[in-house]
């Protein structure tokens, strides 16, 4: 049985961006303290966390320091160094969740897809790419355009290049530096995601969200998704299969394609709270961040039930050049009933950088279309440009 | 129109207890920074706040330091020194909300009652007390038991003494050191409260809550209250009248008696977020703490609409002697869908000290009776004694 003291247990987090910040926001009411490790002084999470260690994500001495002050280590970025985490954990006895091995698996998209396919998770056709011939062969085999992906280091669509025809193969490959893979381009009905949680001896999943990407960056998540009940159930089954492969406790963001014939295919996995789960802060009984805190500590998971239909919309910097962050004309967001603002505390606005998000929660019988329209209006009312 | 930067505006708070902590928790998503002033090193709010100044509440130099780092000053304890606040505000130009004058009015219960009565707010019969004769005269005049109250310094019922008969007057007066007042004992149907907000040029109020006190300490708040619509409307009208008297922006906790014939009488006012408003964190669209942050900054107020029927229950230390705080057997709270734990981060458990609270929010068609039963079960399952 869980006992809570003061100070409460401490979660050491590699990375102190907005995910670390929202993790610390969720941890505080539970009496759980958060220390983050991040190279940017006064990183977004620093305001809310107990402390920040200013160091690179792969600084093993700093990770060791973090481990010595924490009951458990976790990470909020895929850039975390799995080898260093593994070694520190072994030396200090401080566990890491999810397991560094899982981070390693996910880190390489080819390894990830192979492992998941081997476990029976439905994935789009894919293959390793050594040269342009492999890309052209994939176009022939899959019968259409393909997506060329850097195996490592991709994020928010960086490192993903659509290849429409064999003539483009050479050039596309040049634009993806380093090892690559290629995947059949999925002509999807919609993109959906499942935020799933692996606890000590239980798993849980939030209702599926429907995601809208533009320029490969997430713009909106709508919950409930427009999928049929059968598709939603299939998605949660796939998520459960994915969790079987993942080692270690925590929240996993599982992005899926719903195909035009109602199949569900795995797109990508994030071994951490995910942008498409931010809606859970207001929309569910306990947020993805609270669930992650509970899970990594080995506490019982909370309820993932929907409280009300909810839409989240990212506030991306609408600037042409980097400049000091200043979001103006906030009043519309502040005055709208059911709207909640989340500011990430980044000092610099860069083109399309995620600076915050706004959530709109149904108050009466509003449809998700109503919520989406409201969220879009709110986002249009603000600017980083003035 | 409001603009948000990084760092955001800073609210300086005199007091760093649980109210300051929940204020900082609510401020963070809005990008608002909180600095608290509190004499206890590593006070409850310190974990979440940007910084803590360790100093006494009436340390004018420290308040000046706080003012120099803040865009606005506020307080979370009535012990704040209104003279010092006034002087610092005048010298530094940093505004204080609510106004120190209001703090002063509220600080002396006799002055408070006189001012409110003068403004047409319904109050129980009361009078100043110089000696035991005044108490006996009140018993005669009001025709029954009275409540003897210390004019200043009372909190959580400390300084309130019921006087059943004239024979008790002398002794009761001895137990209340310093200036006193006496009030007719109200034979109430229920105790209710309105959490009201005074903004820049708007006011707002949350749905009324029904409060259960034992040993003059709040135990539970149930929302919606069992009052009729007419009584609820009357309570909100009284709250609006009270706000007219209060000077300065912010949240006010307004405790009322609902009499057996459906009248509403003012009991007490707190010029700050109030224990009976903790339910708003999960139960309303924006919490009393978020509203206080918005109000003191002069931002638009948020929606005070109910999201779902909600009960909050205090977790008081069930100890006989002070001891290190350790709340055991938490799993029942953590596992219950719709239950949310709030831990205040106090190091020492003292008899009946407020250590945290738990909120239970309706998930489907649960009645407030169901919620209250659930909350009581949860509170009974935990202990500070093991």
Interface residues (C-beta under 8 A of the other chain):
Chain A: X1 X2 X3 X4 X5 X6 X7 X8 X21 X22 X25 X28 X29 X30 X31 X33 X47 X48 X50 X285 X286 X294 X299 X300 X302 X303 X305 X307 X308 X324 X325 X326 X327 X328 X329 X330 X331 X334 X335 X337 X338 X340 X341 X342 X343 X345 X346 X347 X356 X361 X363
Chain B: X1 X2 X3 X4 X5 X6 X7 X8 X21 X22 X25 X28 X29 X30 X31 X33 X47 X48 X50 X285 X286 X294 X299 X300 X302 X303 X305 X307 X308 X324 X325 X326 X327 X328 X329 X330 X331 X334 X335 X337 X338 X340 X341 X342 X343 X345 X346 X347 X356 X361 X363
